[in-house]
Amino acid sequence: MRLVPLLLSALLSLCAGDVGDFSQCLNFFYRARPPTGIAGTPICQRYSNRYHFATLYSRERRTPWFSGYVFSQPHGKRPKGQWKYEPQLANSKADGNMVPFPIPPAKVDQNVIESQAVQKDYTNSTYTRGHLNPSQHHNGTDVRRATFTLTNVVPQKAASNDGPWAKLEDRVSKILSEYCLGEAYIVTGVIPYEKDHWLKDEGRVAIPEYMWSAYCCQNYSQDLPKSLNDIFPTFGAIGRNDPNSTQEIVPVNPHIKKDIRGYDVRSMSLPILEGYLKEKYRMSISVFDQQCSRVMDENRTSCTSSPDYLTTYFDNDNCTGNYSNYSDFGIEMCEPEKRQELTIMAVQGTVFLIAFFLGLIGNSLVIATFAKYHRLRLRCMTDVFLFYLAIFNLLLLLTLPLELSETFNGSVKMWTRVAMITGFFVPCVAMLVCYSTIGRVLMQGRGKCFRRQKTLRLIVALILLFLLFQLPYAMVLSFRLFTSNYSCKMWSDIHLAEVITRSLVYAHCCFNPMLYALLGVRFRSDVMRLLHDCGCICSCLSHITPNLNYGSSISASSPPPTSTIMPFSEVYSPKIIPDNTKIENPDGNPGDIVCSTYTCQ
């Protein structure tokens, strides 16, 4: 019989309204006491018939004031959550579980649109959906999915959401996971503008000027590093959501990357945070009961209370910006100095221009000679490989003007480093496998020894060129991929090395045709023939008189011919032997015939 009251109590709690009071979700606040001083609509966020966190919501602004939750050590990847809404904001008699938005062309109920933000509000805007309670601070599937409700997000600039604010969330997660032994309570909220700013200027969804966050962990490790003594049991931070905001609360670091500059995050003690909240809200704000039960030293209320670990950038005397410890927030916050920027521009500009023009000419000649004279001989796999390699090099070189333009605009960006490293190892393995097979076939063949040796030398040269120009860049990317904690000075050096080695990768594209010209007799003769057919032979080329032989375009499928340098005079006037004229091959075996050749005599 005792089970009946318990079941009735549980049933009544589920039937009770989730909007209007925090009575069902006080366990998400320290000592079961929500922050005081801010007026709004309480929401106990329920998903799959279970409460996961609490939110104080503003119906007028259609955004939350804050969300409170209990941190749990994250595990697994971030889920692809479906965005949801709170039905009881639209209808007090509705079920308390958050509901996914209908999939178009199904329409959202008008009562829902009027009571809260909907997906359409964020579509085609310059803001992202910024979580107050991030999914990465939880380890359960349901609680992570529950964070994907628009009653838990505010309009946040991507540079903040994916930059300094994301770094703060990640840093807090690591600190609490390692040193907090009990429950860690976190409250994250917003600070509005003096005069409201609205998403897409529609007067529906308000944009915050700042975001703030604080945690409270009473039971923490007593073996804290000295640098962490000041951040337990409680600590806080404020982040900029507008690069044009004043710098009284959060100064702007002029040394960070341009794309995230103005979205800085300042770490601070809880009393300082509550002081700024009081100033902005014009009322006393208490985030945690009795400030997380810690007797605060008077000195802790000054700017000196901010420890180095969570990125403190303030002078102890006058609270002015001191960015010596900015590397604590991660290497992505750093930016090269002006002198290094000029070095990067000079190196990349010079290498890219040389590689572009030489590569454009060389690879175009390779493609032109193959297309004009070797169409029937593309049955040879070596020629097919070199033909398509030249096409690839040419297409890659055509991107150099765009890369150079980004360099001089100060926005050199790097795609996923894993993909770039894979782009080195996959071709490298393919080259080693294919060339090993070719080499084995050549060694087993019956051809003349000098032919095999020349082709093998070409293969070795191609592989060495690939490793020489590609391997340094892959090594730099690998180092950056697997190294996360180092100073801005070290980051600056690595960044310069990355730029230089990336330039070598592009320069590699213009060296293959040079290699063909040095080792491929047929390629040289075909270029001369192409220039003659196009009427481009000039006096400087008329001094060269190659005797041409048939064979693979760059390999030694025929004996090496000789080239005779003669003065261009009346006695030795140019004489072109027409195509398809059969002549004796002086360097071959008796009876060998060379067809479709020309000779400048």
C-alpha positions as CSV (number, residue, x, y, z in Angstrom):
1,M,0.0,0.0,0.0
2,R,2.9,2.3,0.6
3,L,3.7,2.2,-3.1
4,V,0.4,3.9,-4.0
5,P,1.3,7.3,-2.5
6,L,4.7,7.2,-4.1
7,L,3.2,6.4,-7.5
8,L,0.6,9.1,-7.2
9,S,3.3,11.6,-6.2
10,A,5.5,10.6,-9.2
11,L,2.4,10.9,-11.5
12,L,1.5,14.3,-10.1
13,S,5.0,15.6,-10.5
14,L,5.0,14.6,-14.2
15,C,1.6,16.1,-14.7
16,A,2.6,19.3,-13.0
17,G,3.5,22.3,-15.1
18,D,7.1,22.4,-16.2
19,V,6.7,26.2,-17.0
20,G,6.2,28.6,-14.2
21,D,8.3,27.5,-11.3
22,F,11.5,25.5,-10.5
23,S,10.0,23.2,-8.0
24,Q,10.5,20.1,-10.1
25,C,14.1,20.9,-11.1
26,L,15.7,22.6,-8.0
27,N,18.3,19.8,-8.0
28,F,20.1,21.5,-10.9
29,F,21.0,24.5,-8.6
30,Y,23.6,24.7,-5.8
31,R,21.8,24.0,-2.5
32,A,18.5,23.9,-4.5
33,R,18.5,27.6,-4.8
34,P,18.3,29.3,-8.2
35,P,20.0,32.6,-9.0
36,T,18.2,35.6,-7.6
37,G,17.6,39.1,-8.9
38,I,16.5,38.3,-12.4
39,A,12.8,38.1,-13.4
40,G,11.5,35.6,-16.0
41,T,9.6,32.5,-16.7
42,P,11.1,29.3,-15.1
43,I,11.2,26.2,-17.3
44,C,12.1,22.7,-16.1
45,Q,13.5,21.3,-19.3
46,R,11.9,17.8,-19.7
47,Y,12.8,15.3,-22.4
48,S,11.6,11.7,-22.6
49,N,9.7,12.2,-19.3
50,R,12.9,13.2,-17.4
51,Y,14.1,16.6,-16.3
52,H,17.6,17.4,-17.5
53,F,18.3,21.1,-16.6
54,A,16.5,24.4,-15.7
55,T,16.1,27.6,-17.7
56,L,14.9,31.1,-16.8
57,Y,13.1,32.3,-20.0
58,S,12.1,35.7,-21.2
59,R,8.8,35.6,-23.2
60,E,9.2,39.2,-24.4
61,R,12.8,38.6,-25.7
62,R,12.1,35.0,-26.8
63,T,15.5,34.0,-25.3
64,P,16.6,32.6,-22.0
65,W,18.2,34.7,-19.2
66,F,20.2,31.7,-18.0
67,S,20.3,27.9,-17.8
68,G,21.4,25.9,-14.8
69,Y,22.7,22.4,-14.9
70,V,24.9,19.8,-13.2
71,F,28.1,19.0,-15.1
72,S,29.0,15.5,-16.0
73,Q,32.2,14.3,-17.6
74,P,31.5,14.2,-21.4
75,H,31.8,11.0,-23.3
76,G,31.5,10.3,-27.0
77,K,30.8,12.6,-29.9
78,R,28.4,15.4,-30.0
79,P,24.9,14.2,-31.1
80,K,23.1,15.6,-34.1
81,G,20.2,16.9,-32.1
82,Q,16.9,17.9,-33.6
83,W,15.8,21.3,-32.6
84,K,12.8,21.5,-30.2
85,Y,10.5,23.9,-28.6
86,E,8.6,24.2,-25.3
87,P,4.9,23.4,-25.8
88,Q,3.8,24.8,-22.4
89,L,5.0,28.2,-23.4
90,A,2.3,28.1,-26.1
91,N,-0.3,26.2,-24.1
92,S,-0.1,25.8,-20.4
93,K,-2.2,22.6,-20.6
94,A,0.2,20.9,-23.1
95,D,2.5,18.1,-22.3
96,G,5.7,19.2,-20.5
97,N,8.1,17.3,-22.8
98,M,9.9,19.4,-25.3
99,V,8.7,18.7,-28.9
100,P,10.8,18.6,-32.1
101,F,9.9,21.2,-34.7
102,P,7.8,19.8,-37.5
103,I,9.6,19.0,-40.7
104,P,8.7,21.3,-43.7
105,P,6.3,21.6,-45.4
106,A,4.5,21.1,-42.1
107,K,3.9,24.4,-40.4
108,V,4.6,25.5,-36.8
109,D,1.6,26.3,-34.7
110,Q,1.0,30.1,-34.5
111,N,0.8,30.0,-30.7
112,V,4.3,28.5,-30.7
113,I,5.6,31.2,-33.0
114,E,4.2,34.0,-30.8
115,S,5.4,32.5,-27.5
116,Q,9.1,31.6,-28.3
117,A,11.8,31.6,-30.9
118,V,11.4,29.2,-33.9
119,Q,13.9,28.0,-36.5
120,K,12.8,30.6,-39.0
121,D,14.1,33.3,-36.7
122,Y,17.7,32.1,-37.2
123,T,17.5,31.2,-40.9
124,N,19.5,33.6,-43.1
125,S,20.8,35.6,-40.1
126,T,24.3,36.4,-39.2
127,Y,24.1,34.7,-35.8
128,T,24.3,31.0,-34.8
129,R,22.4,29.2,-32.1
130,G,24.5,29.6,-29.0
131,H,23.9,27.0,-26.3
132,L,23.8,28.2,-22.7
133,N,23.8,24.6,-21.5
134,P,26.2,23.0,-24.0
135,S,25.8,19.3,-24.9
136,Q,29.6,18.8,-24.4
137,H,29.1,19.2,-20.7
138,H,27.1,16.0,-20.4
139,N,27.6,12.3,-21.0
140,G,24.1,10.9,-21.5
141,T,22.4,10.7,-24.8
142,D,19.0,12.0,-23.7
143,V,20.5,15.0,-21.8
144,R,22.6,15.9,-24.7
145,R,19.7,15.8,-27.0
146,A,17.7,17.9,-24.5
147,T,20.1,20.8,-24.9
148,F,19.0,21.2,-28.5
149,T,15.9,23.3,-27.6
150,L,15.6,26.9,-28.7
151,T,14.6,27.8,-25.2
152,N,18.3,27.0,-24.3
153,V,20.0,29.1,-27.0
154,V,20.6,32.8,-27.8
155,P,21.8,34.5,-30.9
156,Q,25.6,34.2,-30.8
157,K,28.2,35.3,-33.3
158,A,30.0,32.3,-34.9
159,A,33.4,33.9,-34.1
160,S,32.4,33.7,-30.4
161,N,30.5,30.4,-30.5
162,D,33.3,28.5,-32.4
163,G,36.2,30.6,-30.9
164,P,37.0,32.0,-27.5
165,W,33.6,30.9,-25.9
166,A,34.1,27.4,-27.2
167,K,37.6,27.4,-25.7
168,L,36.2,28.4,-22.4
169,E,33.6,25.6,-22.4
170,D,36.3,23.1,-23.3
171,R,38.7,24.4,-20.6
172,V,36.0,24.3,-17.9
173,S,35.1,20.8,-18.9
174,K,38.8,19.7,-18.6
175,I,39.2,21.4,-15.2
176,L,36.1,20.0,-13.7
177,S,36.6,16.5,-15.1
178,E,40.1,16.3,-13.6
179,Y,39.8,18.1,-10.3
180,C,36.1,18.3,-9.2
181,L,35.3,15.2,-7.1
182,G,31.7,15.9,-6.4
183,E,28.8,17.6,-8.3
184,A,29.7,20.7,-10.2
185,Y,26.9,23.2,-10.7
186,I,27.1,25.6,-13.7
187,V,24.9,28.6,-14.5
188,T,25.4,30.3,-17.9
189,G,23.5,33.4,-18.9
190,V,23.5,36.6,-20.9
191,I,23.9,40.4,-20.4
192,P,21.5,42.4,-22.7
193,Y,22.3,45.7,-24.5
194,E,21.3,48.9,-22.9
195,K,18.9,49.2,-25.8
196,D,17.7,45.9,-27.2
197,H,19.2,44.6,-30.4
198,W,16.9,42.2,-32.4
199,L,17.7,39.3,-34.6
200,K,17.2,40.4,-38.3
201,D,15.7,43.6,-36.8
202,E,12.4,41.9,-36.6
203,G,11.7,42.7,-33.0
204,R,11.2,39.1,-32.1
205,V,14.4,37.5,-30.7
206,A,16.8,39.7,-28.6
207,I,20.6,39.6,-29.1
208,P,22.8,39.6,-26.0
209,E,25.8,41.9,-25.8
210,Y,27.7,39.6,-23.5
211,M,27.5,36.0,-22.2
212,W,28.6,34.9,-18.8
213,S,29.1,31.6,-17.0
214,A,30.1,30.4,-13.5
215,Y,30.6,27.1,-11.8
216,C,30.5,25.9,-8.2
217,C,32.3,22.7,-7.0
218,Q,32.5,22.2,-3.2
219,N,34.2,18.8,-3.3
220,Y,37.4,19.1,-5.2
221,S,40.9,17.6,-5.2
222,Q,43.2,18.9,-2.4
223,D,46.2,18.2,-4.7
224,L,45.5,21.1,-6.9
225,P,48.4,22.7,-8.8
226,K,49.3,26.1,-7.4
227,S,48.0,27.8,-10.5
228,L,44.5,26.4,-9.8
229,N,44.1,27.3,-6.1
230,D,42.1,30.4,-6.9
231,I,39.5,28.8,-9.2
232,F,38.0,26.4,-6.7
233,P,35.4,26.1,-5.4
234,T,33.9,28.7,-7.8
235,F,34.9,30.9,-10.7
236,G,33.4,32.7,-13.6
237,A,33.9,34.4,-17.0
238,I,32.3,36.9,-19.3
239,G,32.6,36.8,-23.1
240,R,31.9,39.4,-25.8
241,N,29.2,38.9,-28.4
242,D,29.8,42.2,-30.2
243,P,33.3,43.3,-31.4
244,N,32.1,46.9,-31.2
245,S,31.2,46.8,-27.5
246,T,33.2,49.0,-25.1
247,Q,36.2,47.5,-23.3
248,E,35.3,48.2,-19.7
249,I,34.1,44.7,-18.9
250,V,36.2,42.6,-21.4
251,P,39.1,44.3,-23.1
252,V,40.0,43.4,-26.7
253,N,43.3,41.6,-27.2
254,P,44.9,43.1,-30.3
255,H,47.3,40.1,-30.8
256,I,44.7,37.4,-31.5
257,K,43.6,36.2,-34.9
258,K,41.6,38.8,-36.9
259,D,38.6,36.5,-37.5
260,I,37.9,36.2,-33.7
261,R,39.2,39.5,-32.5
262,G,36.7,41.4,-30.5
263,Y,35.0,38.2,-29.1
264,D,37.4,37.9,-26.2
265,V,36.5,36.0,-22.9
266,R,37.7,37.4,-19.6
267,S,37.9,35.1,-16.6
268,M,37.1,36.5,-13.2
269,S,36.1,35.7,-9.6
270,L,32.5,35.2,-8.7
271,P,32.2,38.6,-6.8
272,I,33.5,40.5,-9.8
273,L,31.1,38.7,-12.1
274,E,28.1,39.4,-9.8
275,G,29.3,43.0,-9.7
276,Y,29.1,43.4,-13.4
277,L,25.7,41.7,-13.5
278,K,24.5,44.1,-10.8
279,E,25.8,47.0,-12.9
280,K,24.1,45.9,-16.1
281,Y,20.8,44.6,-14.7
282,R,20.6,47.4,-12.2
283,M,19.7,45.0,-9.4
284,S,21.6,42.7,-7.0
285,I,22.4,39.3,-8.6
286,S,23.3,36.2,-6.7
287,V,24.4,33.3,-8.9
288,F,25.2,30.7,-6.1
289,D,23.9,30.7,-2.6
290,Q,26.3,32.4,-0.3
291,Q,28.7,32.6,-3.2
292,C,29.3,28.8,-3.2
293,S,29.9,29.0,0.6
294,R,33.4,30.3,0.4
295,V,34.7,33.1,2.6
296,M,35.9,35.5,0.1
297,D,39.1,37.5,0.8
298,E,38.9,41.2,0.2
299,N,41.7,41.0,-2.3
300,R,39.5,38.5,-4.3
301,T,37.2,41.3,-5.2
302,S,39.9,43.1,-7.2
303,C,41.3,42.3,-10.6
304,T,44.1,40.4,-9.0
305,S,41.8,37.5,-8.2
306,S,41.8,36.2,-11.7
307,P,44.3,33.3,-12.0
308,D,46.5,32.6,-14.9
309,Y,45.1,29.2,-15.8
310,L,41.8,30.3,-17.2
311,T,43.3,33.1,-19.2
312,T,43.8,36.2,-17.1
313,Y,44.9,39.2,-19.1
314,F,44.8,42.1,-16.5
315,D,47.4,44.2,-14.8
316,N,47.4,43.8,-11.1
317,D,47.3,47.5,-10.4
318,N,44.9,49.1,-12.8
319,C,43.0,46.3,-14.5
320,T,44.4,47.1,-17.9
321,G,45.0,44.5,-20.5
322,N,48.0,42.2,-20.0
323,Y,48.1,39.5,-22.7
324,S,51.2,37.7,-21.7
325,N,49.2,34.6,-20.7
326,Y,46.9,34.6,-23.7
327,S,48.4,31.2,-24.8
328,D,46.4,29.5,-22.0
329,F,43.4,29.7,-24.2
330,G,45.0,27.7,-27.0
331,I,47.2,28.2,-30.0
332,E,44.3,29.2,-32.2
333,M,44.2,32.5,-30.4
334,C,47.6,33.6,-31.5
335,E,48.5,35.6,-34.6
336,P,51.9,36.2,-36.3
337,E,53.7,39.5,-35.7
338,K,53.8,42.2,-38.4
339,R,57.4,41.3,-39.3
340,Q,56.4,37.7,-39.7
341,E,53.4,38.6,-41.8
342,L,55.7,40.5,-44.1
343,T,58.0,37.4,-44.3
344,I,55.1,35.2,-45.1
345,M,53.9,37.5,-47.8
346,A,57.4,37.8,-49.3
347,V,58.1,34.0,-49.2
348,Q,54.7,32.9,-50.5
349,G,54.5,35.7,-53.1
350,T,57.9,34.8,-54.6
351,V,57.5,31.1,-54.5
352,F,53.9,31.2,-55.8
353,L,54.7,33.5,-58.7
354,I,57.7,31.4,-59.8
355,A,55.9,28.1,-59.4
356,F,52.8,29.5,-61.2
357,F,54.6,30.7,-64.3
358,L,57.1,27.9,-64.6
359,G,54.5,25.3,-63.8
360,L,52.0,26.8,-66.1
361,I,54.4,26.7,-69.0
362,G,56.0,23.3,-68.2
363,N,52.8,21.4,-67.6
364,S,51.0,23.0,-70.5
365,L,53.9,21.9,-72.8
366,V,53.6,18.3,-71.4
367,I,49.8,18.3,-72.1
368,A,50.2,19.9,-75.5
369,T,52.9,17.4,-76.7
370,F,50.9,14.4,-75.5
371,A,47.7,15.7,-77.0
372,K,49.2,16.6,-80.4
373,Y,51.7,13.8,-81.0
374,H,51.2,11.0,-78.6
375,R,47.5,10.1,-78.7
376,L,48.2,6.7,-80.2
377,R,51.0,6.1,-77.7
378,L,48.9,6.8,-74.6
379,R,48.4,3.0,-74.5
380,C,51.7,3.0,-72.5
381,M,50.8,3.2,-68.8
382,T,53.8,5.4,-68.1
383,D,52.7,7.9,-70.6
384,V,49.1,7.8,-69.3
385,F,50.3,8.4,-65.8
386,L,52.5,11.4,-66.7
387,F,49.8,12.9,-68.9
388,Y,47.2,12.9,-66.1
389,L,49.9,14.0,-63.6
390,A,50.5,17.1,-65.7
391,I,46.8,17.8,-65.8
392,F,46.6,17.5,-62.0
393,N,49.6,19.8,-61.5
394,L,48.1,22.4,-63.9
395,L,44.8,22.4,-62.2
396,L,46.4,22.8,-58.8
397,L,48.6,25.6,-60.0
398,L,45.5,27.5,-61.2
399,T,44.5,27.8,-57.5
400,L,47.7,29.7,-56.7
401,P,46.3,33.2,-57.5
402,L,43.5,32.6,-55.0
403,E,45.9,31.4,-52.4
404,L,48.1,34.3,-52.9
405,S,45.2,36.7,-52.7
406,E,44.1,35.3,-49.4
407,T,47.7,35.6,-48.1
408,F,47.8,39.4,-48.9
409,N,44.3,39.8,-47.4
410,G,45.5,38.4,-44.1
411,S,43.1,35.5,-44.2
412,V,45.2,32.4,-44.9
413,K,43.0,29.5,-43.8
414,M,43.6,25.9,-43.4
415,W,41.2,23.1,-44.1
416,T,41.0,20.1,-41.8
417,R,44.6,19.0,-41.1
418,V,43.7,15.4,-41.1
419,A,42.5,15.6,-44.7
420,M,45.7,17.3,-45.7
421,I,47.9,14.7,-44.0
422,T,45.8,12.0,-45.6
423,G,46.4,13.8,-48.9
424,F,50.1,13.2,-48.4
425,F,50.1,9.6,-47.2
426,V,47.6,8.2,-49.7
427,P,49.5,9.4,-52.8
428,C,52.8,8.4,-51.2
429,V,51.6,4.8,-50.6
430,A,50.1,4.7,-54.1
431,M,53.4,5.9,-55.7
432,L,55.5,3.4,-53.7
433,V,53.2,0.4,-54.6
434,C,52.9,1.4,-58.3
435,Y,56.5,2.3,-58.8
436,S,57.7,-0.9,-57.0
437,T,55.5,-2.9,-59.4
438,I,57.0,-1.0,-62.4
439,G,60.5,-1.5,-61.1
440,R,60.0,-5.2,-60.6
441,V,58.7,-5.6,-64.2
442,L,61.6,-3.6,-65.6
443,M,64.1,-5.7,-63.7
444,Q,62.6,-8.9,-65.0
445,G,62.4,-7.5,-68.6
446,R,64.7,-8.3,-71.5
447,G,65.3,-4.8,-72.5
448,K,68.7,-3.2,-72.7
449,C,70.3,-2.5,-69.3
450,F,70.8,1.2,-69.9
451,R,67.1,1.5,-70.7
452,R,66.0,-0.1,-67.4
453,Q,68.5,1.9,-65.4
454,K,67.3,5.2,-66.9
455,T,63.7,4.5,-66.2
456,L,64.5,3.3,-62.7
457,R,66.4,6.6,-62.2
458,L,63.4,8.5,-63.3
459,I,61.2,6.6,-60.9
460,V,63.6,7.2,-58.0
461,A,63.8,10.9,-58.9
462,L,60.0,11.3,-59.0
463,I,59.7,9.7,-55.5
464,L,62.5,11.8,-54.0
465,L,61.0,15.0,-55.4
466,F,57.6,14.1,-53.9
467,L,59.1,13.3,-50.5
468,L,61.4,16.4,-50.6
469,F,58.6,18.8,-51.3
470,Q,55.6,17.1,-49.6
471,L,57.0,15.5,-46.5
472,P,58.0,18.7,-44.6
473,Y,54.4,20.0,-44.9
474,A,52.9,16.8,-43.7
475,M,55.3,16.7,-40.7
476,V,54.3,20.3,-39.7
477,L,50.6,19.5,-39.9
478,S,51.1,16.3,-37.9
479,F,52.9,18.2,-35.2
480,R,50.1,20.8,-35.0
481,L,47.4,18.1,-35.1
482,F,48.9,16.2,-32.1
483,T,50.1,19.2,-30.1
484,S,47.7,21.4,-28.2
485,N,49.6,23.2,-25.5
486,Y,52.4,25.6,-26.5
487,S,53.1,29.3,-26.3
488,C,52.2,31.9,-28.9
489,K,56.0,32.2,-29.7
490,M,56.1,28.6,-30.5
491,W,52.9,28.8,-32.5
492,S,54.3,31.7,-34.5
493,D,57.4,29.7,-35.5
494,I,55.3,26.7,-36.4
495,H,52.9,28.9,-38.4
496,L,55.8,30.3,-40.4
497,A,57.1,26.8,-41.0
498,E,53.7,25.7,-42.2
499,V,53.5,28.6,-44.7
500,I,57.0,27.9,-46.1
501,T,56.4,24.1,-46.4
502,R,53.0,24.7,-48.0
503,S,54.8,26.9,-50.6
504,L,57.1,24.0,-51.3
505,V,54.1,21.8,-52.0
506,Y,52.9,24.2,-54.7
507,A,56.4,24.6,-56.1
508,H,56.6,20.9,-56.6
509,C,54.1,21.2,-59.4
510,C,56.6,23.1,-61.6
511,F,59.5,20.7,-61.1
512,N,58.0,17.6,-62.7
513,P,58.2,19.1,-66.2
514,M,61.8,20.1,-65.6
515,L,62.5,16.5,-64.7
516,Y,60.9,15.3,-67.9
517,A,63.1,17.8,-69.9
518,L,66.3,16.6,-68.2
519,L,65.6,12.9,-68.4
520,G,63.2,12.6,-71.3
521,V,64.8,13.1,-74.7
522,R,61.5,12.6,-76.5
523,F,59.9,15.3,-74.5
524,R,62.6,17.8,-75.5
525,S,62.3,16.9,-79.1
526,D,58.5,17.1,-79.0
527,V,58.7,20.5,-77.5
528,M,61.0,21.6,-80.3
529,R,58.6,20.1,-82.8
530,L,55.6,21.8,-81.2
531,L,57.3,25.2,-81.3
532,H,58.2,24.7,-84.9
533,D,54.7,23.6,-85.9
534,C,53.3,26.7,-84.1
535,G,55.8,29.0,-85.9
536,C,57.5,29.8,-82.5
537,I,61.1,28.8,-83.3
538,C,63.3,31.8,-82.8
539,S,67.0,32.3,-83.3
540,C,67.9,31.3,-79.8
541,L,66.5,27.8,-80.5
542,S,68.0,27.4,-83.9
543,H,71.4,26.7,-82.3
544,I,70.2,23.3,-81.0
545,T,70.1,20.4,-83.4
546,P,68.6,17.4,-81.8
547,N,68.6,14.0,-83.4
548,L,65.2,12.6,-82.4
549,N,64.2,9.0,-81.8
550,Y,61.0,7.3,-81.1
551,G,60.2,5.9,-77.7
552,S,58.4,6.7,-74.5
553,S,58.0,10.4,-74.0
554,I,60.3,10.6,-71.0
555,S,61.7,7.2,-70.5
556,A,64.6,5.5,-72.2
557,S,62.8,3.2,-74.6
558,S,65.4,4.0,-77.2
559,P,69.2,4.7,-77.0
560,P,70.1,8.2,-75.9
561,P,70.5,10.4,-78.9
562,T,73.1,13.1,-79.3
563,S,72.6,16.9,-79.6
564,T,74.9,18.9,-81.7
565,I,75.3,22.7,-81.1
566,M,76.1,24.5,-84.3
567,P,76.4,28.1,-85.3
568,F,73.5,29.4,-87.2
569,S,75.1,30.6,-90.4
570,E,74.5,30.6,-94.1
571,V,76.3,27.3,-94.4
572,Y,74.1,25.6,-91.8
573,S,70.7,27.0,-92.6
574,P,67.7,25.4,-91.0
575,K,66.4,22.5,-93.0
576,I,63.3,20.6,-91.8
577,I,62.8,17.0,-92.8
578,P,59.0,16.6,-93.3
579,D,56.9,14.2,-91.3
580,N,56.7,10.5,-92.3
581,T,60.0,10.7,-94.0
582,K,62.0,7.6,-93.4
583,I,65.6,8.0,-92.4
584,E,68.3,5.7,-91.2
585,N,68.7,5.6,-87.4
586,P,72.5,6.1,-86.9
587,D,72.4,5.2,-83.3
588,G,70.2,2.1,-83.6
589,N,70.6,-1.3,-85.0
590,P,71.1,-1.9,-88.7
591,G,67.8,-1.5,-90.5
592,D,66.0,0.4,-87.8
593,I,63.7,3.1,-89.1
594,V,62.6,6.3,-87.4
595,C,59.3,7.8,-88.5
596,S,57.5,11.1,-88.0
597,T,60.5,13.0,-86.9
598,Y,62.2,16.2,-87.8
599,T,65.7,17.5,-87.6
600,C,67.0,21.1,-87.4
601,Q,70.2,21.0,-89.5
